[in-house]
């Protein structure tokens, strides 16, 4: 997964995609995450060739060498992962309304391009639902997240849980008893647009 900021002008995306191709990267999915004044942030899901001489550093430096382009974040995700659009997860939530919150929790890593997601009981911080890589969140372990009653993001230093590294989280209350927590190992911060989307989907759930 590569998050890239590039100029918001015709041709910029093609130049970046061509550069990735020259490095051997196969773009399997792409999504616009946020737009600003003259710039846009895109997430690319890439498959890299499994052969010697192909390095992630080369991919990053090649992209950064393009005028106005900056790689913001790169991380590894399970092979075969794609990107799921908000509308796709919403359709699944509508189809199984009694499981809507669980569906959103389990889909969140692909929808929000993070490593894990967990639905917590706001009363004691215990985990109700979680993805494979999510912390266990036994009662008391969520104390370091602070109140679970408002939409927020936090940067947690290494050791916030035993054996856990630096983690960026987004916290979103779902109802008076539950809160959804998303985690990214090492960052980057969740963007304002991502927090707005998370809040909207949680309200619909």
N, C-alpha and C positions, 0 to 999 in steps of 0.2 A: 504494500500500500504506500503510495507516494502522494503527499499533499504538496501542491505547487501553487505559488502565486505568480500570475502572469499578466501582462498588459491586456486590458479589455479592448482589443482592436482586432479587426479582421485579419486572419492569417496566423495569429499568435498560437492558437491551439494546434494548427497543422505543423508549425515549426517545432513545437515541443514534442508532438507525437513522432515526427520524423527523427528527431534526436534520440528519442527512446528506442525507436526501431534500429537505429545504427548501433546501439549498444546491445542489441539482441533481445530487448524487452518486447513481450507480446502483450498489448493492452487488451484485457478481457472485459473491463468495465470502466466507465468514467462518469463522474457526477460533479456538477457545479455546487459548491458548498456555500459560497458567499460572494457578493459583489460589492465593490466600493467605488470611489471616484477614480475611474481610469484603471481599475484593477479587478481581477477576479481570482478566486481561490477554487481550484479543482482537485478532486481526489481521483487518483488513477489506481485501479487494481491491475497489477502486472504479474505475468509469469516470466521468470528469468530462466534462460537455458541452463541445463545442468551439464556444463562442460568447463574445462579449465580455461582460464584467461578471461572469464566474464566476471566482473567485480561490481558490486553495488556502488562502491566509491566512484567508479568510472561513470556510472549512470548519473549520480548526483552532480559530479563536476561538469559533465557535459551539459546538463540542464542549466546549471548555474552560470555557465559561460554564455548563455543566450541573453541578449540585452533585455533587461527588465524582468527576467525570470529568476525566481528564488525558490529553492526547495525548502519547505517549512518542516517537513517531517517524513520519516520513512520507518516502516515497521514491518515485521513478518506476520502473516496471517496463515491459517491452515490452508493447505492446497485445495483448490476447488471452490474456495469462497468467492462469492460475488458481492454485489451491492444490491440491497433491497430498497426500493423506493417507499416513501411514506404511504403512498396510495395502496401499494401492494399489501403491506402489513395491516393497513386499515381494512381492506377487503377481507382479510383473514379474521380480523377481530369481529367484524360484522357477522361473518358466517358462523362464528362460535362465540356468541356474546357472553355466555357464562364463563368463558376462559379468556376474555379479552385482555385482562391485565397480565395473565401468564404468557399469552402469545406475544404481547409487546415486550415483556422482559426477555424472553428467549430470543426474540428477533433483534433486540437492540444492538448487539455487536455488529451485525451486518448493516443495520439501518444507520447507525451513528459511527461506524468505523472505529470501534473500540475493542478492547480485549475481552471484557466481561461485563455482565450486568447482574444485579441482584435486587430482588424485591424484599424490603425489610419491614418488619413490624415496628411502627413508630413508637410503640410503648416500651419495648425493651431492646430494640435493635436487632432482634434475632432474624435470621434469614427464612423467608417463606418460600421463595423460588429463586433459583440461581442457575447461571450458565456454567459450563464445565470448568472454566478457569476462574470463577468468582471465589472470593474468600468464603469461609464457612459462616462467619458472622454469628458466632455463638453469643448469647446475651452478654452485654458489656463490651464486646469488641467494637461495636459501632460508636462508642463514646467519642472517639477521636474525630468523628465526622461532624460533631456538634448537633444542633437542632435539625430535625428532619422535616420541619414544617414550612420550608420556603425553598424556592428555586434558587440554586446557587452552584458555584464551582469552587473547588479547593485544590491546592497543591499540597500533597502529603509527603513528608520527608521519609527517607528510607527508615524502616523499623516501625512505621505506624502500626503495623501488625508484625508479629514475629516472622522473620525471614522474607518480608516483603520489601521491594525496592521502592524508589520514588514513584509516586502514582498521582495522576491527575484525575479527579472525579467530578461528575455532575450529579447533583441531588435534586430530585423532583418529587414533591408530595403527590400522591395519587388520590387519596381520600383522607379522612381523619385518622385512619388506622395504618395506612401503608405509604411507603415512599420507595421510589425507584432510584437506584444508584448505579451509575455507569463508570467504568474505570479504564484508564489508558496508562500503561506502564511507561513512565518517563515522559509523558506528554504526547502531543501538545495540548494546550488549554482548549477547552470546549469553547467554540465561538458563540457570539450572541445569537446568531441565526440558528445554531444547533440547540441552544437552550430554549429558544422560542418553539422550535419544532417538537422538542421533547415535551414541553409543557402542553402543547396542543394535543399531541397524541395521548398523553396521560389523561387529559381531561376527557377525551373521547372514550378512552378505555373505561 
